[in-house]
Amino acid sequence: MIDAPGPWGTGPFVLAEGYSSLDAEQATISRDPFAATWLQREDRTPRVRLVANTNYWDKRRGPRLREVLLRNDLSPEEALELVCTTEGEVDVVTEVSPADAERVENSEHARLVSIDAVRAVAGVINRDAEGLPLGDRYARQALNLAVDRDRLVREATFGRAHPLAGLTPP
C-alpha cells in the first residue's frame, strides 16, 4: 500500500505525488462453510508519480528512469487503445488478455512481452454430489481425460498457454 508521498522509499523509486491503496476484505454470503467472497476497495489518486531514489543501494538494479507516472484515471480499454495507437502517451499496459494480444502485436507503437506466469484453469468437482459416482477414482480420471486441453489452449487463450498434466507445474 502506498498511501502518502514521503522520503521513506527503500527501493529504486520514491513516491513523490499521489497514492494508490487497495484493501480486500472477506465477506460472508451465506452460513455455509466456504461460501464467501472478497470485496476489494480502491482508494487512488488519478496519477501516482514515482521519482528515482538516488540513494538506492543497488546501482545495478536501478533506477534507470528519472520518473515513472502511473495513471489510475484510465480504464484497461483506454490504456490498451493509447498504447497501441500513440507514441509516449502510455508506455506500459499489464495483463493484456489473449484476445487483445494480436492487436498489440500488429501495432506500430507497441510490443507484446509475455512471461511464463503460473496460472491455471481448474474445475472443482463436488465428490459428494448426489447421484454422481465422483467418489470413484476411475470416474474422476475419466472426467479428467475427457477435457480437451489442446482445444482449451487453442480456443480459450488463442494459443497463448501451455497445457499441464496436473495442477502442479513442472
N, C-alpha and C positions, 0 to 999 in steps of 0.2 A: 504494500500500500504506500503510495506517495501522496501524502495529504497536505503538504505545505512546502513552499520553497525554503531552502536553507543550505548552509555550508557543510552539512554532515555527510555528504556523499563519499563513500569509500571505494566506489567503482570508477570506471573511466569517465563518468559524467556526473554532474551535479544538477539538481533541479533548480532552475532559475526562475520559472514562471509557471503558474497553473498547478493543477493537481489532478490525479486520477485515482479514484478509490473504488474498489469492488468489494462487496460484502455478501456472503452467502449464508443462508440460514435454513435449517431443516424445518419443514412444515409438515405436520401430520395431516393426512387427508381422510383417514378412517381409523377405526380401532384395531384393524387387522395388523399383525406384525409385517414389517417391511412395506407398508402402504404409506409412503411418504414421498415428498419431492423436495427439491431445493429451490428456494426463492433467492434470486440474485438482485441486489440493489447496486446501482451505479451512482456515484457522485463524481462528476467530471467537469472540468472547465472545457470550453471548446478547443483550446490548444494547451499543450504542455511543452515547455521549452527546456531542453537539457543543454548545458554548456560543458565544454571539455574541462575535466578536472586535471589541471596542470601539475598537481601534486600526486597524481596516481602513481603508485609504486612500480607497476609492471609496464614499462615503456613498450615492450614487445606486443602487448595486447591492446595498447591504445592509450589515449584516444587518438583516432585517426581523422576525426572531423572536429571542427571548432564548435559546431552546434547541431542539435537534432531537434526538429519540430514535429511533434506528434499531433495529429488532427483528430479530435474526437467529434468534430462537427460534421463529419461525412458518413453517410451510410456505406456499407460494404459495396453496394452497387455503384454509388457515386465515385468511390475511391477507385474501383476497377475501371470505370469509364475514363477517369482522369489519367491513370497510369498507362492505359492503352492508347490514348488519343492526344496526350500533351507531353511536352518535354519539361521536366522540372517541377510541375505543379504538385504531383505526387510521385515519389520515387520508389516506395516500397509498399506492397499490399501483401498481407499474410493470409494464409488459409484460403487460397483460391480453389473453388470447387472443381472437380474433374470436368464438369460440364462447361466451365469457363476457361479451362486450361488452353484449349486450341485457340481461343480468341487472343490470349496473351502471346502465344507462340507466333501468331500471324501479325502481331503489332510491330510497327517500325520503332516504337518508343519503349517497348517493354521486353523483358527477357524472363522466361519462366525458369525458376530454380526449384528443383524438387529435392526433398530429403526422404530418406527411408524411415518414415515415422512408424512407431508401433501403435497401430490402430487395428481394431478387429471388428468384424461384423459377426455377431453371435445371436443365436436363437436360444431362448430359455424355455426349457420343457418342464412342465409340471408332471413329475413322475407318478404322482398320485391321482392324476386326473381320472375321474370316474369313467369306466368303460374302455379305457385305453390300456394296452399292455406295456406301458413305458417303464415298469419296474423290471422288465426283462431286458437284459443287456443286449441280446441279439436284435430285439425290436429297435432299440436306440441306435445300434450300429447300422441297421438297415436305413433308418431315417437319416443318419449322418451321411451315408453313402449316396442317398438319393439327391443330395444337394449338388447341383452342377456348379462347382466353384469356378471353373473356367468361364462359364457364361455369366456368372455373377460379376467377375472381374471385367469381362468384356463389355457388358451392358450397363452395369450399375456404376462402374468407376471409369468407363471409357478406356479400359485397358491400362489404367494407371494404378495398378496394385499387384500384389503377388498372393496367390492362394497359400494358405497354411494347411498343414496336415492336422493341426490342432491349435488350441488357443495359446500354447506355449511356443513362442517364436524360436527359431534355431539360435 
